Amino acid sequence: MPVTSEATTTWTGSLLEGSGTVALSSSNLGTFPIDWKARTEGSDTTTTPEELIAAAHASCFSMAFSHALAENGTPPERVNTTASVTFKPGTGITGSHLNVNASVPGLSPEKFQEIAQGAKIGCPVSQALAGIEITLEATLA
């Protein structure tokens, strides 16, 4: 059964001087401020579309990787993934870098890398981001 997730943004003003909020409508877990300055200069108090994409990518990859490891007969003890999504003003989103560290007993480093690459390709968010470069750094703990 398909599931549709929703987020709602309210924006006031122009791109450069305006600001807004993005609400996680499906889960109702919160409303977060957004603005152009945070998007182009960074901020530790305001989110960006790229941070939200990074959250989606890290979550999706961790799930896909965990599933693939379990299917291999080597379920992970822990998977920790950080996604870093880069935005260049005037160009757009240029890439997503996945950095994963996982504890997987009984798995060779070579097989770990193979399964990680497969999860990167098979993750639905990676597929949605097919228009950008996606890189992976995978470390077996």
C-alpha positions as CSV (number, residue, x, y, z in Angstrom):
1,M,0.0,0.0,0.0
2,P,1.5,3.4,-1.0
3,V,2.2,5.9,1.7
4,T,2.3,9.7,1.0
5,S,4.2,11.9,3.3
6,E,3.7,15.6,3.5
7,A,5.5,18.8,4.6
8,T,4.0,22.3,4.3
9,T,6.0,25.5,3.8
10,T,4.7,29.0,4.4
11,W,6.9,31.8,3.0
12,T,6.6,35.5,3.2
13,G,8.5,38.2,1.4
14,S,11.1,38.0,-1.4
15,L,13.7,35.3,-1.8
16,L,16.6,37.3,-0.3
17,E,14.7,39.2,2.5
18,G,11.9,36.8,3.1
19,S,11.6,33.8,5.4
20,G,9.3,31.0,6.2
21,T,8.6,27.8,8.1
22,V,8.4,24.2,7.0
23,A,6.1,21.9,9.0
24,L,6.4,18.1,9.0
25,S,2.7,17.7,8.3
26,S,2.5,13.9,8.2
27,S,4.1,13.2,11.5
28,N,3.3,16.5,13.1
29,L,6.7,16.4,14.7
30,G,7.6,20.1,14.3
31,T,7.8,23.3,12.4
32,F,11.2,24.7,11.5
33,P,12.4,28.1,10.3
34,I,13.8,28.5,6.7
35,D,15.4,31.3,4.9
36,W,17.8,32.1,2.0
37,K,20.7,33.2,4.2
38,A,20.7,29.9,6.0
39,R,20.6,28.1,2.7
40,T,23.6,30.0,1.2
41,E,25.7,30.7,4.3
42,G,24.7,27.9,6.8
43,S,23.0,28.2,10.2
44,D,22.7,26.3,13.4
45,T,19.2,27.6,14.1
46,T,17.5,27.5,10.7
47,T,17.0,24.4,8.5
48,T,17.4,24.2,4.7
49,P,15.9,22.1,1.9
50,E,19.3,20.4,1.7
51,E,19.4,19.5,5.4
52,L,15.9,17.9,4.9
53,I,17.2,16.0,1.9
54,A,20.2,14.9,3.9
55,A,17.9,13.6,6.6
56,A,15.9,11.7,4.1
57,H,19.0,10.3,2.4
58,A,20.7,9.2,5.6
59,S,17.6,7.5,6.9
60,C,16.8,5.8,3.6
61,F,20.3,4.5,3.1
62,S,20.5,3.2,6.7
63,M,17.3,1.3,6.2
64,A,18.3,-0.1,2.8
65,F,21.8,-1.1,4.1
66,S,20.4,-2.7,7.2
67,H,18.0,-4.7,5.1
68,A,20.6,-5.8,2.6
69,L,23.0,-6.9,5.4
70,A,20.2,-8.9,7.0
71,E,19.4,-10.6,3.7
72,N,23.1,-11.5,3.5
73,G,22.7,-13.3,6.8
74,T,24.8,-10.7,8.6
75,P,22.4,-8.3,10.3
76,P,24.1,-5.2,11.7
77,E,24.4,-4.4,15.3
78,R,24.4,-0.7,14.4
79,V,24.4,1.5,11.3
80,N,25.3,5.2,11.7
81,T,25.0,7.3,8.5
82,T,25.6,10.9,7.9
83,A,24.5,12.4,4.5
84,S,26.1,15.7,3.5
85,V,24.1,17.5,0.7
86,T,25.9,20.4,-1.0
87,F,24.1,23.4,-2.4
88,K,25.8,25.9,-4.7
89,P,23.9,29.2,-5.2
90,G,23.3,29.7,-8.9
91,T,23.8,26.0,-9.7
92,G,21.7,24.1,-7.2
93,I,22.2,20.9,-5.4
94,T,25.5,19.4,-6.6
95,G,25.9,16.2,-4.6
96,S,25.2,14.0,-1.6
97,H,28.0,12.3,0.3
98,L,27.0,9.3,2.5
99,N,29.4,8.5,5.3
100,V,28.4,5.2,7.1
101,N,30.0,3.4,10.0
102,A,28.5,0.1,10.9
103,S,29.1,-2.8,13.3
104,V,28.4,-6.0,11.4
105,P,29.8,-9.2,13.1
106,G,31.1,-11.9,10.7
107,L,31.3,-9.8,7.6
108,S,34.5,-9.3,5.5
109,P,35.5,-5.8,4.6
110,E,35.1,-6.6,0.9
111,K,31.6,-7.9,1.3
112,F,30.7,-4.9,3.5
113,Q,31.8,-2.5,0.7
114,E,29.9,-4.5,-1.9
115,I,26.7,-4.5,0.1
116,A,27.1,-0.8,1.0
117,Q,27.5,0.1,-2.7
118,G,24.4,-1.9,-3.5
119,A,22.4,-0.1,-0.8
120,K,23.6,3.3,-2.1
121,I,22.2,2.4,-5.6
122,G,19.1,0.7,-4.4
123,C,18.0,3.3,-1.8
124,P,14.8,5.0,-3.1
125,V,16.1,8.4,-2.1
126,S,19.4,7.8,-4.0
127,Q,17.2,6.9,-7.0
128,A,15.2,10.1,-6.6
129,L,18.5,12.0,-6.5
130,A,19.9,10.4,-9.6
131,G,20.6,13.8,-11.2
132,I,23.4,14.5,-8.7
133,E,26.6,12.8,-7.8
134,I,26.2,10.5,-4.8
135,T,29.4,9.3,-3.1
136,L,29.9,6.8,-0.3
137,E,32.5,6.3,2.4
138,A,31.8,3.1,4.3
139,T,33.7,2.0,7.4
140,L,33.2,-1.4,9.0
141,A,33.6,-1.0,12.8
